[in-house]
């Protein structure tokens, strides 16, 4: 039996900023072992990180940085 592969892209974008793609290695509800998620935060340093739905941190939105008290 052939294994099923699916490409799922989740989107975490807020503004019209350039988007980059992260890889989440946490299996999702369909059993897919990894999926991609789009993000437009300018503060990301790691591209292989769990998405917010799977316990990863919420992307920091430009203009709403927590260190600025927003």
GUTIVO-777157 format. One record per residue: x, y, z of N, C-alpha, C, O in turn; residue in one letter. Coordinates in Angstrom, 2 decimals. Each point is the difference from the previous one (the first is absolute). Layout:
// GUTIVO-777157
(pt (X,Y,Z),(X,Y,Z),(X,Y,Z),(X,Y,Z),'a')
...
// end
This chain:
// GUTIVO-777157
(pt (0.84,-1.17,0.00),(-0.84,1.17,0.00),(0.89,1.24,0.00),(0.96,0.09,0.77),'x')
(pt (-1.27,0.86,-1.62),(0.78,1.23,-0.07),(-0.41,0.94,1.13),(-1.17,0.10,0.34),'x')
(pt (2.16,0.58,0.23),(-0.31,0.97,1.04),(-0.53,1.28,-0.63),(0.39,0.39,-1.10),'x')
(pt (-1.29,0.24,1.83),(-0.59,1.25,-0.48),(0.84,1.18,0.46),(0.39,0.07,1.16),'x')
(pt (-0.13,0.83,-2.06),(0.70,1.23,0.35),(-0.89,1.16,-0.38),(-0.62,0.00,-1.06),'x')
(pt (0.58,0.98,1.92),(-0.80,1.18,-0.29),(0.81,1.23,0.33),(0.82,-0.01,0.92),'x')
(pt (-1.03,1.04,-1.66),(0.65,1.27,0.29),(-1.06,0.94,0.56),(-0.97,0.35,-0.68),'x')
(pt (1.16,0.03,1.90),(-0.92,0.91,0.66),(0.78,1.23,0.38),(1.07,-0.10,0.60),'x')
(pt (-1.58,1.26,-0.94),(0.66,1.24,0.37),(-0.94,0.82,0.86),(-1.10,0.35,-0.42),'x')
(pt (1.54,-0.06,1.62),(-0.78,0.85,0.90),(0.54,1.41,-0.14),(1.18,0.19,-0.30),'x')
(pt (-2.02,0.79,0.50),(0.39,1.38,-0.24),(-0.08,0.83,1.28),(-1.06,0.06,0.63),'x')
(pt (2.16,0.57,-0.26),(0.06,0.90,1.15),(0.56,1.32,-0.48),(1.10,0.40,0.38),'x')
(pt (-1.85,0.27,-1.20),(0.42,1.30,-0.50),(-1.00,1.05,0.43),(-1.20,-0.26,0.07),'x')
(pt (1.71,1.45,0.21),(-0.84,1.07,0.50),(0.00,1.20,-0.93),(-1.02,0.67,-0.17),'x')
(pt (2.15,-0.41,-0.43),(0.12,1.19,-0.85),(0.44,-0.42,-1.40),(0.06,-1.19,-0.32),'x')
(pt (0.23,2.16,-0.50),(0.45,-0.28,-1.35),(1.50,-0.18,-0.10),(0.57,0.16,-1.08),'x')
(pt (0.07,-0.50,2.19),(1.45,-0.19,0.02),(0.39,-1.26,-0.78),(-0.84,-0.87,-0.23),'x')
(pt (2.12,0.77,-0.17),(0.47,-1.22,-0.65),(-0.20,-1.21,0.92),(0.15,0.10,1.22),'x')
(pt (-0.47,-1.22,-1.81),(-0.30,-1.22,0.75),(1.15,-0.98,-0.14),(0.62,-0.12,-1.06),'x')
(pt (-0.33,-0.59,2.16),(0.95,-1.10,-0.05),(-0.73,-1.26,0.48),(-1.09,0.09,0.57),'x')
(pt (1.68,-1.24,-0.79),(-0.67,-1.27,0.29),(0.74,-0.77,1.09),(1.21,-0.20,-0.09),'x')
(pt (-1.95,-0.21,1.11),(0.53,-0.84,1.08),(-0.44,-1.44,-0.23),(-0.96,-0.26,-0.72),'x')
(pt (1.68,-0.68,1.33),(-0.37,-1.41,-0.03),(-0.31,-0.45,1.42),(0.82,0.14,0.90),'x')
(pt (-2.02,-0.69,-0.70),(-0.42,-0.55,1.29),(0.12,-1.52,-0.10),(-0.60,-0.61,-0.88),'x')
(pt (1.38,-0.01,1.77),(0.19,-1.45,-0.03),(-0.94,-0.75,0.92),(0.14,-1.22,0.15),'x')
(pt (-1.09,1.89,0.47),(-0.96,-0.66,0.87),(-1.10,-0.61,-0.88),(-0.60,0.72,-0.81),'x')
(pt (0.32,-2.01,0.94),(-1.06,-0.60,-0.81),(-1.34,0.70,0.23),(-0.37,0.29,1.14),'x')
(pt (-0.35,-0.03,-2.21),(-1.30,0.66,0.15),(-1.11,-1.03,0.15),(0.26,-1.20,0.06),'x')
(pt (-1.50,1.67,0.00),(-1.15,-0.85,0.26),(-0.24,-1.05,-1.10),(-0.70,-0.99,0.25),'x')
(pt (1.25,1.19,-1.42),(-0.17,-0.97,-1.09),(1.13,-1.02,-0.03),(-0.03,-0.94,-0.80),'x')
(pt (1.02,1.11,1.66),(1.12,-0.93,0.04),(1.17,0.42,-0.87),(1.02,-0.69,-0.04),'x')
(pt (-1.15,1.81,-0.66),(1.11,0.50,-0.81),(1.12,0.41,0.96),(-0.23,0.75,0.95),'x')
(pt (1.43,-1.27,-1.20),(1.08,0.18,0.97),(0.60,1.40,0.03),(0.61,0.37,1.00),'x')
(pt (-0.77,0.41,-2.04),(0.48,1.38,0.04),(-0.84,0.83,-0.97),(-0.57,-0.53,-0.96),'x')
(pt (0.52,1.81,1.23),(-0.72,0.90,-0.89),(0.68,1.36,0.02),(0.83,0.29,0.86),'x')
(pt (-1.20,0.53,-1.80),(0.59,1.34,-0.13),(-0.96,1.03,0.55),(-1.21,-0.18,0.01),'x')
(pt (1.79,1.29,0.46),(-0.85,1.12,0.39),(0.68,1.31,-0.36),(1.19,0.20,0.24),'x')
(pt (-2.00,0.69,-0.83),(0.48,1.31,-0.45),(-0.03,0.99,1.14),(-0.89,-0.04,0.85),'x')
(pt (1.86,0.93,-0.83),(0.13,0.98,1.07),(0.59,1.28,-0.58),(0.82,-0.05,-0.91),'x')
(pt (-1.24,1.20,1.43),(0.59,1.26,-0.47),(0.68,0.79,1.11),(0.25,1.19,-0.15),'x')
(pt (0.05,-1.86,1.26),(0.70,0.67,1.09),(1.45,0.28,-0.40),(0.67,-0.89,-0.54),'x')
(pt (-0.18,2.09,0.80),(1.40,0.30,-0.33),(0.98,-0.50,1.06),(1.21,0.20,-0.13),'x')
(pt (-1.72,-0.86,1.18),(0.85,-0.39,1.12),(0.33,-1.49,0.05),(0.58,-0.45,0.99),'x')
(pt (-0.92,-0.32,-1.99),(0.26,-1.44,0.01),(1.47,-0.28,-0.27),(0.62,0.63,-0.86),'x')
(pt (-0.07,-1.58,1.60),(1.38,-0.41,-0.19),(0.11,-1.47,-0.40),(1.00,-0.41,-0.59),'x')
(pt (-2.02,-0.37,0.89),(0.01,-1.43,-0.27),(-1.16,-0.35,-0.92),(-1.14,0.40,0.25),'x')
(pt (1.42,-1.13,-1.31),(-1.06,-0.36,-0.95),(-0.64,-1.34,0.32),(-1.12,-0.27,-0.45),'x')
(pt (1.80,-0.57,1.22),(-0.56,-1.29,0.39),(-0.46,0.10,1.44),(0.78,-0.23,0.93),'x')
(pt (-2.05,0.57,-0.75),(-0.56,0.25,1.33),(-1.49,-0.38,-0.03),(-0.65,0.22,-1.02),'x')
(pt (0.11,-0.77,2.10),(-1.42,-0.34,0.01),(-0.87,1.24,-0.24),(0.33,1.11,0.44),'x')
(pt (-1.43,-1.32,-1.14),(-0.94,1.11,-0.23),(-0.76,0.29,1.30),(0.00,-0.83,0.91),'x')
(pt (-0.64,1.99,-0.80),(-0.75,0.32,1.22),(-1.09,-1.03,0.32),(-0.30,-0.21,1.18),'x')
(pt (-0.28,-0.42,-2.18),(-1.03,-1.01,0.25),(0.55,-1.24,0.69),(-0.75,-0.73,0.64),'x')
(pt (2.05,0.50,-0.76),(0.64,-1.16,0.60),(0.97,0.38,1.11),(0.98,-0.71,0.24),'x')
(pt (-1.24,1.83,0.44),(0.79,0.38,1.17),(1.15,0.93,-0.26),(0.72,0.36,0.93),'x')
(pt (-0.51,0.05,-2.18),(1.07,0.94,-0.31),(-0.40,1.41,0.40),(-1.17,0.27,0.25),'x')
(pt (2.13,0.63,-0.20),(-0.30,1.39,0.38),(-0.79,0.73,-1.08),(0.19,-0.25,-1.19),'x')
(pt (-1.05,1.16,1.61),(-0.71,0.86,-0.94),(1.01,0.93,-0.65),(0.88,0.52,0.69),'x')
(pt (-0.97,-0.30,-1.99),(0.91,0.94,-0.65),(-0.17,1.40,0.57),(-1.11,0.43,0.32),'x')
(pt (2.22,0.29,-0.19),(-0.04,1.37,0.51),(-0.36,0.92,-1.16),(0.65,-0.01,-1.05),'x')
(pt (-1.67,0.80,1.25),(-0.50,0.90,-1.04),(0.73,1.33,0.08),(0.13,0.58,1.08),'x')
(pt (0.33,-0.10,-2.21),(0.67,1.29,-0.07),(-0.95,1.09,0.50),(-1.13,0.11,-0.47),'x')
(pt (1.59,0.69,1.43),(-0.83,1.04,0.59),(-0.70,-0.44,1.27),(-0.55,0.82,0.73),'x')
(pt (0.56,-2.14,-0.45),(-0.62,-0.53,1.22),(1.00,-0.83,0.79),(-0.35,-1.01,0.61),'x')
(pt (1.60,1.46,-0.62),(1.06,-0.71,0.70),(-0.24,0.01,1.50),(-0.27,1.06,0.56),'x')
(pt (0.36,-2.23,0.11),(-0.28,-0.05,1.44),(0.96,0.81,0.83),(-0.37,0.47,1.08),'x')
(pt (1.61,-0.29,-1.55),(0.98,0.78,0.77),(-0.29,1.50,-0.06),(0.62,0.78,0.71),'x')
(pt (-1.55,-0.40,-1.55),(-0.41,1.41,-0.06),(-1.27,0.25,0.79),(-0.54,1.11,-0.02),'x')
(pt (0.07,-2.13,0.72),(-1.18,0.14,0.84),(-1.30,0.02,-0.79),(-0.98,0.60,0.43),'x')
(pt (0.99,-1.25,-1.59),(-1.22,-0.01,-0.82),(-0.59,-1.37,-0.08),(-1.03,-0.19,-0.66),'x')
// end
